[in-house]
Amino acid sequence: MMMKVYIIMIKTSFINPFSEDAKEIVRKLGKLDTLNIRNDDLIDIIHNTPNQSFVGVPDTLLKLALTRFEWYLFRKTDKFEEKNYEYLFNPDIYEYDVVSFYLLCQAVAIGYGLDSHEAKQVIESENQLIAQRIDRLSQQDKQDVIRESLAQLVNTDNLKWTDIKEVLEVSSLELDQLLLSNGRAIIDYDDFVIEFGGLIEGRYPQDVYYTTGGLKTKSELLSGLITIQSRKYIANVAQMVERMVEPNPLIQDLANQLKQLHQEAQEVKYSGHGKINLDDTKPVKYQIEAFPPCARKCMEGIKSGGRNDAIVLFLTPFVSYARLYPGIFSLDQSMKVSDVDPSLDITHEEVLPLIYEAAQSCRPPLFKDQPQEKININSKLGFGMHDELKLDNEGETQWYTPMSCEKIKLHMPNLCHPNVDCKKIGNPLTYYNRKRKLLKRTNNGQVNNDGN
Ligand code: SF4
C-alpha cells in the first residue's frame, strides 16, 4: 500500500506531546469519567482517514489509548494489518492522540511504576509512533515540525552538550553525532552556517549540514527529550498516587488491559512456526504462557547489575532449549543446535530475536554499552566466540544447558519469584515442560466441558 504523505498544517502536539499546545489540551480535558463514552468526533476523524479499515476501530478515548499500544506491540507480527491503524498517522487526530498518550502514561505509572517494563514500552511506543509520523511528512514539514518541537523543549540557540547528557544515556544519539563548537551543540542550520560556513569549499553548506547531522540528529535528540519528559511525567503521577490520590478505576483497568495485550502479543510473536506438541525431543512452538516467572521477569528486562548473567547465562540456554529441544534433561549426552535446527533458521528467526528483545528491554539496553555480549550469547549456544552465529564455528564451545533453580536463587535471586507451579521442580525448563502438559490438559478439559 502506498504510504500517504500528509501535506496539511501539522500541530506540534502531533509530534511532541510536551509542547505547550499539547499541555493545554490535557488541561482542558475535564472529567476522566468521559473517557469511556463514545466520542463522535474521534469516530468521524477515523472514518475520514484515507485507506483506513473500519474493523475494530476505537470509539472512546480509552480504546484509542489501547489501540495505540496495540499498534506498537503487534506491528512486527504476522497479525498486523497496517490499514487498521492509519488513523494514528492522520494529523487531525492530534487532540485525542495527546490525551490517549497521557492516559497510557498514567496507567503504567499507577499500575507498574516508572521502572517497569510497561512504562518503558509506552515511552518506546510513543517514540516509534512519532518517528513514523515524521517519516510520512513532506520534507519541509519535517524540518518545521522538528525545529519547532525541539525549541519547545530546549534552548536550541545555546545548547551545551552537558545539558543533554541524560539524552545521550537514554537515546540512540551519540556524542560524536553532534556538531560541537566550544561545547555548544549546533542544532539549527543558521548557526551551522555562522560557525562552519567559512570552512566549506566546493559544496553547498546545506548538503554538508544534512550529511553531518541535520534531520537525523535532530530527530534522535527529540526522541531522547521526549523520553526524559515522559519519564518525569510517569514519576510524578506514580508519586502522587503513592502520596494521596486515589487512582481512577478506569485508568487502573487500562493498566490491566495493557498487561493482557502484552501477553497476547508475546504469544503471537514467538509462537511462530512449528507445532504445539508434547514430544520434547524435537523443536516445539513456544508457549509463552507456560514460561516460569524467572523467564518472564528476564524477558521484561533487568536493571544494570544483573543484566549480563540474566540474559547470557540464564535466558539464552533456557529459551534455546525450550524451543529446540525441551527434553534435554532426559538425554544423557550433550547436543548441538544444528542436530535439531540444521539450517539454523529457527535459531536466527525465533530464538535470537527473543533473547535480543529481552536484552534491549534491560535498563540500560544491554547491547548499547556492552555489544560484546552478543558474542557471549553465540558462545553459550555452542558457536564459539564470534560476532556472527555460523555453522562453521559450531562445536568450538558447548551449548549450555539451563541452570537449576538452586543456582538461580544463589546467583540471581532477583529473578526468582516462585509461584505455585514452582513446587516440586528443580529447573525452569522442567517447569516449562510440566506447565505445557498442564495447560494442554486444561484446554482439553475446557473443550470437553464446552461439549465441542
Ligand atoms: S523456582 Fe525455579 S522456575 Fe520457579 S521462579 Fe524460581 S528459578 Fe524460576
Residues whose N, C-alpha, C, O or C-beta is under 5 A from the ligand:
A	BS01	SF4	P292 P293 C294 C405 I408 L415 C416 H417 P418 C422 N427 P428 Y431
